[in-house]
């Protein structure tokens, strides 16, 4: 094992782009299906894994929503979230900002509070038992209507003490940010911060509209922004964090090879890029696997890895004092690692 691999695996870090439903490992999916007597079109864990062959975002989403069907009770959502938290705690994630998709559950008759209570209970336990901090981000499904998004916002407003921000995910093409401009304005008026998926499959104009129309505080993905030099300069100037998901980009064919990934160009342009796992159960790796994959494919050096780790805290929604403390711990870790090397 190389020293840089050991550094990445032991390095404190934050994760800012994680769909909790996308951390549903096949083993847990099958167990919950049995517990809740849900019939799946798979006979085994191996059959589930064999289904994870995607050529585009929509291929993945079809299986993703099918997998959600096993999540029914508060305990299901707790078990799902706790499994993710304990796994990434072992990967030295000290802070996680987690997406959840309530519309994917309420449409099935699962109450908004059932999902929220289970997820929040796990996040609270992680704060107590793992010293791991977190923020919860509620996403609107962009393939659904503006009216449906407003209904979901109304459900979220009584829970502002547990939901920190709103986001926008699901099928990007054909569902531009403008579709949700009024909903995001209402969410900001309600006290939520805002993020949005843009520039994963959609064009640079989707990124620009996410900035101008949705007034986002952070950009999820953003790869295609690199096609527009003026937009890149603007993102750098605004210090907008990009939550980049390399293995997701590879599995969904946004890049043909990791060697083609725009991450080095993002860093060279001064963008606040971060490394994240997106939907790790489906894309073959959690946050450390993403760091290791891009380090090897792109020959990233120690300073680039440190920049990505620092960006994960700088781009987070932690308070300023929390960020300062986390960055100090990261710097101390790097200094101690270098002394012991």
C-alpha positions in Angstrom: 0.0 0.0 0.0 1.4 3.4 -1.0 1.8 6.2 1.5 -0.7 8.3 -0.4 -3.2 5.5 -0.2 -2.7 5.3 3.5 -3.0 9.1 3.8 -6.3 9.1 1.9 -7.8 6.3 4.0 -6.8 7.9 7.3 -7.5 11.5 6.3 -10.4 13.4 8.0 -12.9 14.5 5.5 -16.5 15.6 4.9 -19.0 14.2 2.4 -21.5 16.7 0.8 -23.3 14.7 -1.9 -24.8 11.5 -0.7 -28.3 10.3 -1.5 -29.3 8.1 1.5 -31.5 6.0 -0.6 -28.5 5.4 -2.9 -26.6 3.8 0.0 -29.1 0.9 0.0 -26.8 -2.1 -0.4 -28.2 -5.2 -2.1 -27.9 -7.2 1.2 -30.0 -4.7 3.1 -32.4 -4.3 0.2 -33.1 -8.1 0.2 -33.4 -8.2 4.0 -35.9 -5.3 4.1 -37.8 -6.8 1.3 -38.2 -10.0 3.4 -39.0 -8.1 6.6 -41.7 -6.0 4.9 -42.9 -8.7 2.5 -42.1 -6.7 -0.6 -41.7 -8.6 -3.8 -38.7 -7.6 -5.9 -37.8 -8.8 -9.4 -34.5 -10.3 -8.0 -34.0 -13.7 -6.5 -30.6 -13.0 -4.8 -28.1 -10.3 -3.9 -26.1 -11.3 -6.9 -29.1 -10.7 -9.2 -29.4 -7.2 -7.8 -25.7 -6.5 -8.5 -26.1 -7.8 -12.0 -28.9 -5.3 -12.6 -26.4 -2.4 -11.9 -25.5 -1.9 -15.5 -26.2 1.6 -16.6 -25.7 3.5 -19.8 -27.4 6.7 -18.7 -28.9 8.5 -15.7 -32.4 7.2 -16.4 -31.3 3.5 -16.4 -30.0 4.0 -12.9 -33.1 6.0 -11.7 -35.4 3.2 -12.8 -33.6 0.7 -10.5 -33.1 3.3 -7.8 -36.8 3.9 -7.4 -37.5 0.2 -7.5 -35.1 -0.3 -4.6 -36.9 2.4 -2.6 -40.0 0.2 -2.4 -38.5 -1.8 0.5 -38.3 1.3 2.7 -41.6 1.4 4.6 -41.1 1.9 8.4 -39.2 4.3 10.5 -36.9 1.5 11.5 -36.1 0.8 7.8 -34.9 4.4 7.3 -33.0 4.3 10.5 -31.2 1.0 9.5 -30.4 2.5 6.1 -28.9 5.7 7.5 -27.1 4.0 10.3 -25.5 1.5 7.9 -24.1 4.4 5.8 -22.9 6.4 8.8 -21.1 3.6 10.5 -19.4 2.6 7.2 -18.1 6.1 6.4 -17.2 6.7 10.0 -14.7 3.9 9.3 -13.5 5.9 6.3 -12.8 9.0 8.5 -15.8 11.0 7.4 -16.4 13.4 10.3 -19.2 15.4 8.7 -21.9 14.3 6.2 -24.5 16.3 4.4 -27.2 13.9 3.3 -29.9 14.1 0.7 -33.3 12.4 1.0 -36.1 12.1 -1.5 -39.4 12.3 0.4 -41.5 12.3 -2.8 -40.1 8.9 -3.6 -41.7 7.7 -0.4 -44.9 9.7 0.0 -46.0 8.7 -3.5 -45.9 5.1 -2.2 -48.0 6.0 0.9 -45.1 6.3 3.3 -45.6 9.4 5.5 -43.1 12.3 5.2 -42.4 12.0 8.9 -41.7 8.3 8.8 -38.7 8.8 6.5 -37.6 12.0 8.3 -37.9 10.5 11.8 -35.9 7.4 10.9 -33.1 9.3 9.1 -32.9 11.9 11.9 -32.8 9.3 14.6 -29.7 7.8 13.0 -28.0 11.2 12.5 -28.7 12.0 16.2 -27.2 8.7 17.3 -24.1 9.3 15.1 -23.6 12.7 16.8 -23.8 11.0 20.2 -21.9 7.8 19.5 -19.5 8.6 16.7 -18.9 12.3 17.2 -20.0 12.7 13.6 -21.9 15.9 12.6 -24.4 16.2 9.8 -26.9 18.3 7.9 -30.0 16.9 6.2 -31.0 18.2 2.7 -34.5 17.5 1.3 -34.6 17.2 -2.5 -37.4 17.8 -4.9 -37.7 15.3 -7.7 -37.4 17.4 -10.8 -39.3 15.0 -13.1 -42.4 15.7 -10.9 -44.4 18.9 -11.1 -43.9 22.3 -9.5 -47.2 21.7 -7.7 -45.9 18.5 -6.1 -42.7 20.3 -5.0 -44.8 22.9 -3.3 -46.7 20.2 -1.5 -43.5 18.7 -0.3 -42.1 22.1 0.8 -45.3 22.5 2.9 -44.6 19.2 4.6 -41.0 20.2 5.3 -41.7 23.7 6.8 -42.7 22.4 10.3 -39.4 20.5 10.5 -36.9 23.3 9.8 -35.1 22.3 13.0 -34.1 19.0 11.3 -33.9 19.9 7.6 -31.2 22.4 6.7 -31.6 22.9 3.0 -33.5 22.0 -0.1 -32.1 20.4 -3.3 -33.1 19.3 -6.7 -32.3 15.9 -8.2 -33.6 13.1 -10.5 -33.8 13.3 -14.3 -32.0 16.5 -15.3 -32.6 16.8 -19.1 -35.9 18.4 -19.9 -36.4 19.6 -16.4 -34.5 22.9 -16.2 -34.0 24.9 -13.0 -36.5 27.5 -14.2 -39.3 24.9 -13.6 -38.6 25.2 -9.8 -37.8 28.9 -9.5 -40.9 29.8 -7.5 -40.5 26.8 -5.2 -36.9 27.6 -4.4 -37.8 31.2 -3.7 -40.5 30.0 -1.2 -38.0 27.6 0.4 -35.4 30.4 0.9 -38.2 32.6 2.3 -38.9 29.7 4.7 -35.4 29.7 6.0 -33.8 26.9 4.0 -30.5 27.1 2.1 -30.4 25.7 -1.4 -28.4 23.4 -3.6 -29.2 21.8 -7.0 -28.0 19.1 -9.3 -26.9 20.9 -12.5 -24.4 20.2 -15.3 -24.4 16.4 -14.8 -26.2 15.7 -18.0 -27.7 19.1 -18.6 -25.9 21.9 -20.4 -23.9 24.8 -18.9 -27.0 27.0 -19.1 -28.6 24.8 -16.4 -25.7 25.6 -14.1 -26.1 29.3 -14.9 -29.9 29.1 -14.2 -29.3 27.3 -10.9 -27.1 30.2 -9.8 -29.4 33.0 -11.2 -32.9 31.6 -10.8 -32.6 29.2 -7.8 -29.9 31.2 -6.1 -28.1 28.1 -4.9 -25.5 28.1 -2.2 -23.7 25.0 -3.6 -23.6 23.2 -7.0 -24.1 19.4 -7.2 -22.0 17.9 -10.0 -21.4 20.8 -12.3 -19.1 19.0 -14.7 -20.5 20.6 -17.8 -19.8 24.0 -16.5 -16.3 23.4 -17.7 -17.5 23.9 -21.2 -18.0 27.6 -20.5 -14.9 29.6 -19.5 -17.0 32.6 -18.3 -19.1 30.3 -16.1 -16.0 28.7 -14.7 -14.5 32.1 -13.8 -17.8 33.1 -12.2 -18.0 29.9 -10.0 -14.4 30.4 -8.9 -15.0 34.1 -8.1 -18.2 33.2 -6.1 -16.3 30.3 -4.3 -19.3 28.1 -5.0 -18.4 24.5 -4.0 -18.9 21.7 -6.5 -19.9 18.3 -5.2 -18.1 16.1 -7.7 -18.9 12.4 -7.9 -16.3 10.6 -10.0 -17.4 7.0 -9.8 -21.0 8.1 -10.5 -19.8 10.0 -13.5 -18.0 6.9 -14.8 -20.9 4.5 -14.1 -23.5 6.8 -15.7 -21.2 7.4 -18.7 -20.6 11.1 -18.1 -17.0 10.2 -18.8 -15.8 7.2 -20.7 -12.7 6.8 -18.5 -11.8 8.3 -15.1 -8.6 9.4 -16.9 -10.9 11.8 -18.8 -12.5 13.3 -15.7 -12.4 17.2 -15.5 -11.4 17.2 -11.8 -7.8 18.4 -12.4 -9.1 21.2 -14.7 -11.5 22.2 -11.9 -8.7 22.5 -9.4 -6.5 24.3 -11.8 -9.3 26.8 -12.5 -9.6 27.5 -8.7 -13.0 25.8 -8.4 -13.9 24.6 -4.9 -14.3 21.0 -6.0 -15.0 18.2 -3.5 -15.1 14.4 -3.8 -18.3 12.5 -3.0 -19.9 9.2 -3.6 -23.5 10.1 -4.8 -25.2 6.7 -4.7 -22.4 4.4 -3.5 -24.3 1.1 -3.4 -25.1 1.5 -7.1 -21.8 3.1 -8.3 -19.2 0.8 -6.7 -17.7 2.9 -4.0 -18.0 5.2 -1.0 -16.0 8.3 -0.5 -12.6 6.7 0.1 -13.0 4.6 -3.0 -13.8 7.7 -5.0 -10.7 9.5 -3.7 -8.5 6.5 -4.4 -9.9 6.0 -7.9 -9.3 9.5 -9.0 -5.9 9.7 -7.4 -4.8 6.7 -9.3 -6.5 7.6 -12.6 -5.5 11.2 -12.6 -2.1 10.9 -10.7 -3.2 13.5 -8.1 -0.5 14.5 -5.7 -0.7 15.1 -2.0 -1.4 18.8 -2.2 -4.3 18.2 -4.6 -5.7 15.6 -2.2 -5.4 18.0 0.7 -7.1 20.7 -1.4 -10.0 18.4 -2.0 -10.3 17.5 1.7 -10.0 21.2 2.7 -12.7 22.0 0.2 -15.0 19.4 1.7 -15.1 21.4 4.9 -15.0 24.9 3.3 -17.9 23.9 1.0 -20.0 22.5 3.8 -22.8 24.1 5.8 -21.0 23.8 9.0 -20.7 26.9 11.2 -17.6 28.9 10.8 -16.2 27.8 14.2 -16.8 24.2 13.2 -15.1 24.6 9.9 -12.1 26.2 11.6 -11.8 23.4 14.1 -12.2 20.7 11.3 -9.5 22.3 9.2 -7.2 22.5 12.1 -7.7 18.8 12.8 -7.0 18.1 9.1 -3.8 20.2 9.1 -2.6 18.5 12.3 -3.3 15.1 10.7 -1.2 16.0 7.6 1.6 17.3 9.7 1.7 14.2 11.9 1.5 11.9 8.9 4.5 13.6 7.3 6.5 13.4 10.5 5.8 9.6 10.8 6.4 8.9 7.1 
